[in-house]
Amino acid sequence: MPAVTGKFAAASLALALIAASASTATAQKKYDTGATDTEIKVGNIMPYSGPASAYGIIGRTEAAYFKKINEEGGINGRKINFVSYDDAYSPPKTVEQARKLVESDEVLLVFNSLGTPPNTAIQKYMNSKKVPQLFVATGATKWNDPQNFPWTMGWQPNYQSETQIYAKYILKAMPNAKIGVLYQNDDYGKDYLKGLKDGLGAKAASMIVLEESYETSEPTIDNHIVKLKATGADVFINITTPKFAAQAIKKISEIGWKPTHFLNNVSASVGSVIKPAGFENSQDIISAAYLKDVSDPQWKDDAGMKAFLEFMTKYFPEGDKLDGGTIVGYGVAQTLVEVLKKCGDNLTRENVMKQAASLKDFRTEVLLPGIKINTGPNDFAPISSLQLMKFKGDKWDLFGEVISADAGG
């Protein structure tokens, strides 16, 4: 008997050692370029200069938020090294900066780079290199295409969904509307325009009286506004970036045109658009939101808004709290932190995308109530709900229900 017991003991010990070594192997840290025991290197490209420079505040907010995270001990003990470059909203420059981030700086991922044309210019490159192009700062529908571009993911609601919501509202409230559209002549503008036409359906051809495009190189869009007024349009769809959105609002008031004015969400910032255009010129403009608005008193006792304002005071005091870009930067940075936390000690690029594609009912502190972030292997559109809002006095007033509007995919 003792001999048999000895054999069993030896076998048990061997099995225990195998299990222990397997456990150790499982627990081993896995890193790709850009991640170590102490650091996670995150790349970013923003238009700190050029025609879309108003959006640069998003990158500055993210830098401040990652500083906060680092001061609090980092993510699973690792500090974020945030490397952000200016591309002046110029696609050739974006390509140059993306190559620099991937090949010279050797970042783990490129996060929240801004703009539809800039991100389009680097999408194939990022996917060929298998480097995450994560939570891009553009609502183009094309970012939700995991089959063809498994390394690219959006974050904000997509443009087509947004204009489809406007179209539904127009068909219901103003079925005989004559619609004039101003849009930026690039992928961003055309994506919004497609959503509007899809939403209007068969009535698009008869309701849209003019589709007027502009180039970002134009110093002013005043002549386009005058042309649109001359059509007799009583609904104006304003698909512009902040600089041109503010110009449009001012010019409409100046020439006494009084259409029902729909302004795309990407230019609904009180700080960078409405205030410069003039509160008196912005009354009754309609837009759509997915994030809380700092100027809205309904959030004054909201825990999430309090946390945001405390962050701004401590880490980004020079930032404009009324600028929608600060809320965007804060919300998307919180989402990246959640993904990196979920990665644990497996900081490979593949696992970053896997965790980004498995968010379930995640909420940042600044999303509107009822809006949640959900992703899956076949769903790379994290936020797909919006609520309509109208500008009154010096702030946006939300109205109606939260509307889910998935488009594309």
DAZI-V131930 format. One record per residue. N is the residue number from 1. BURIAL is 1 if it has 16 or more other ideal C-beta (glycine too) atoms within 10 Angstrom, else 0. Layout:
N:BURIAL, N:BURIAL
This chain:
1:0, 2:0, 3:0, 4:0, 5:0, 6:0, 7:0, 8:0, 9:0, 10:0, 11:0, 12:0, 13:0, 14:0, 15:0, 16:0, 17:0, 18:0, 19:0, 20:0, 21:0, 22:0, 23:0, 24:0, 25:0, 26:0, 27:0, 28:0, 29:0, 30:0, 31:0, 32:1, 33:0, 34:1, 35:1, 36:0, 37:0, 38:0, 39:1, 40:1, 41:1, 42:1, 43:1, 44:1, 45:1, 46:1, 47:1, 48:1, 49:0, 50:1, 51:1, 52:1, 53:1, 54:1, 55:1, 56:1, 57:1, 58:1, 59:1, 60:1, 61:1, 62:1, 63:1, 64:1, 65:1, 66:1, 67:1, 68:1, 69:1, 70:1, 71:0, 72:0, 73:0, 74:1, 75:1, 76:0, 77:0, 78:1, 79:1, 80:1, 81:1, 82:1, 83:1, 84:1, 85:1, 86:1, 87:1, 88:1, 89:1, 90:1, 91:1, 92:0, 93:1, 94:1, 95:1, 96:1, 97:1, 98:1, 99:0, 100:0, 101:1, 102:1, 103:0, 104:0, 105:1, 106:0, 107:1, 108:1, 109:1, 110:1, 111:1, 112:1, 113:1, 114:1, 115:1, 116:1, 117:1, 118:1, 119:1, 120:1, 121:1, 122:1, 123:1, 124:0, 125:0, 126:1, 127:1, 128:0, 129:1, 130:0, 131:1, 132:1, 133:1, 134:1, 135:1, 136:1, 137:1, 138:1, 139:1, 140:1, 141:1, 142:1, 143:1, 144:1, 145:1, 146:1, 147:0, 148:0, 149:1, 150:1, 151:1, 152:1, 153:1, 154:1, 155:1, 156:1, 157:1, 158:1, 159:1, 160:1, 161:1, 162:1, 163:1, 164:1, 165:1, 166:1, 167:1, 168:0, 169:1, 170:1, 171:0, 172:0, 173:0, 174:0, 175:0, 176:0, 177:1, 178:1, 179:1, 180:1, 181:1, 182:1, 183:1, 184:1, 185:0, 186:1, 187:1, 188:1, 189:1, 190:1, 191:1, 192:1, 193:1, 194:1, 195:1, 196:1, 197:1, 198:0, 199:1, 200:1, 201:0, 202:0, 203:1, 204:0, 205:0, 206:0, 207:1, 208:1, 209:1, 210:1, 211:1, 212:1, 213:0, 214:1, 215:0, 216:1, 217:0, 218:0, 219:0, 220:0, 221:1, 222:0, 223:0, 224:1, 225:1, 226:0, 227:0, 228:1, 229:1, 230:0, 231:0, 232:0, 233:1, 234:1, 235:1, 236:1, 237:1, 238:1, 239:1, 240:1, 241:1, 242:1, 243:1, 244:1, 245:1, 246:1, 247:1, 248:1, 249:1, 250:1, 251:1, 252:1, 253:1, 254:0, 255:0, 256:0, 257:1, 258:0, 259:1, 260:1, 261:1, 262:1, 263:1, 264:1, 265:1, 266:1, 267:1, 268:1, 269:1, 270:1, 271:1, 272:1, 273:1, 274:1, 275:1, 276:1, 277:1, 278:0, 279:0, 280:0, 281:1, 282:1, 283:0, 284:0, 285:1, 286:1, 287:1, 288:1, 289:1, 290:1, 291:1, 292:1, 293:1, 294:1, 295:1, 296:1, 297:0, 298:0, 299:1, 300:0, 301:0, 302:1, 303:0, 304:1, 305:1, 306:0, 307:0, 308:1, 309:0, 310:0, 311:1, 312:1, 313:0, 314:0, 315:1, 316:1, 317:0, 318:0, 319:1, 320:1, 321:1, 322:1, 323:1, 324:1, 325:1, 326:1, 327:1, 328:1, 329:1, 330:1, 331:1, 332:1, 333:1, 334:1, 335:1, 336:1, 337:1, 338:1, 339:1, 340:1, 341:0, 342:1, 343:1, 344:0, 345:0, 346:1, 347:1, 348:0, 349:1, 350:0, 351:1, 352:1, 353:1, 354:0, 355:1, 356:1, 357:1, 358:0, 359:1, 360:0, 361:0, 362:1, 363:1, 364:1, 365:1, 366:1, 367:1, 368:1, 369:0, 370:0, 371:1, 372:1, 373:1, 374:0, 375:1, 376:0, 377:0, 378:0, 379:1, 380:1, 381:1, 382:1, 383:1, 384:1, 385:1, 386:1, 387:1, 388:1, 389:1, 390:0, 391:1, 392:0, 393:0, 394:0, 395:1, 396:1, 397:0, 398:1, 399:0, 400:0, 401:0, 402:0, 403:1, 404:0, 405:1, 406:1, 407:1, 408:1, 409:0
